[in-house]
Amino acid sequence: QQINPALASHGGFASLVEIVEGGEGEGAKAKIIMGGGCQGCAVSAVTLRNGIRASILQYIPEIIEVIDATDHEAGSNPYFS
């Protein structure tokens, strides 16, 4: 609700595909895929780090890491190419 509206302005979106539970005493990891204009975009790593990751870590303290599981090579229409 907070992340996708910003990505949609560039024709993109992000989806949570998996939560990987950590071992005892460790936090969980969120696997995200980016699609639309974000898939293959040159600045998608910055978007993930400064936007998506920051929001997830702020609002879900059980998550300690956000992993980009996107196949960026398969992007057909990135916003910036």
C-alpha positions as CSV (number, residue, x, y, z in Angstrom):
1,Q,0.0,0.0,0.0
2,Q,2.9,2.3,0.6
3,I,5.5,1.1,-1.8
4,N,3.7,0.2,-5.0
5,P,2.0,3.6,-5.6
6,A,5.5,5.2,-5.9
7,L,6.7,2.5,-8.2
8,A,3.6,2.6,-10.3
9,S,4.4,6.2,-11.3
10,H,7.3,4.6,-13.3
11,G,5.3,1.7,-14.6
12,G,6.7,-0.7,-12.0
13,F,5.7,-2.8,-9.0
14,A,7.2,-4.9,-6.3
15,S,5.9,-8.2,-4.9
16,L,6.8,-10.2,-1.9
17,V,7.5,-13.7,-3.0
18,E,8.9,-15.4,0.1
19,I,9.8,-14.9,3.8
20,V,12.8,-16.9,4.8
21,E,12.8,-17.6,8.5
22,G,16.1,-17.2,10.2
23,G,17.6,-19.7,12.6
24,E,17.2,-19.4,16.3
25,G,17.9,-15.8,17.4
26,E,18.1,-14.6,13.8
27,G,15.6,-12.4,12.0
28,A,13.7,-13.3,8.8
29,K,14.6,-12.3,5.2
30,A,12.1,-11.0,2.7
31,K,12.5,-12.0,-1.0
32,I,11.1,-9.3,-3.4
33,I,10.7,-9.3,-7.1
34,M,10.4,-6.1,-9.1
35,G,8.4,-6.0,-12.3
36,G,7.2,-3.7,-15.0
37,G,9.4,-0.7,-15.5
38,C,11.5,-1.7,-12.4
39,Q,12.6,-5.0,-13.9
40,G,15.9,-4.4,-15.5
41,C,16.0,-0.7,-14.6
42,A,19.4,0.8,-14.0
43,V,18.3,2.4,-10.7
44,S,16.3,-0.6,-9.3
45,A,19.1,-1.4,-6.8
46,V,18.8,2.2,-5.4
47,T,15.0,1.9,-5.3
48,L,15.3,-1.4,-3.5
49,R,17.8,-0.2,-0.9
50,N,16.4,3.3,-0.3
51,G,12.7,2.8,-0.8
52,I,11.5,-0.8,-0.5
53,R,14.1,-2.1,2.0
54,A,13.9,1.0,4.2
55,S,10.1,0.8,4.4
56,I,10.1,-2.9,5.2
57,L,12.7,-2.7,7.9
58,Q,10.9,0.3,9.4
59,Y,7.5,-1.3,9.6
60,I,8.4,-5.0,10.1
61,P,11.1,-5.3,12.7
62,E,11.2,-9.1,12.4
63,I,12.7,-8.7,8.9
64,I,16.4,-8.1,9.0
65,E,17.3,-8.3,5.3
66,V,15.5,-7.7,1.9
67,I,16.7,-9.8,-1.0
68,D,16.1,-8.8,-4.7
69,A,15.1,-12.1,-6.4
70,T,14.3,-10.3,-9.7
71,D,15.6,-11.6,-13.0
72,H,16.6,-8.2,-14.2
73,E,18.0,-9.6,-17.5
74,A,14.5,-10.6,-18.5
75,G,13.2,-7.0,-18.2
76,S,11.6,-6.0,-21.5
77,N,10.7,-2.4,-20.9
78,P,12.7,-0.8,-18.1
79,Y,12.0,2.8,-17.2
80,F,15.7,3.7,-17.7
81,S,17.7,1.6,-20.1
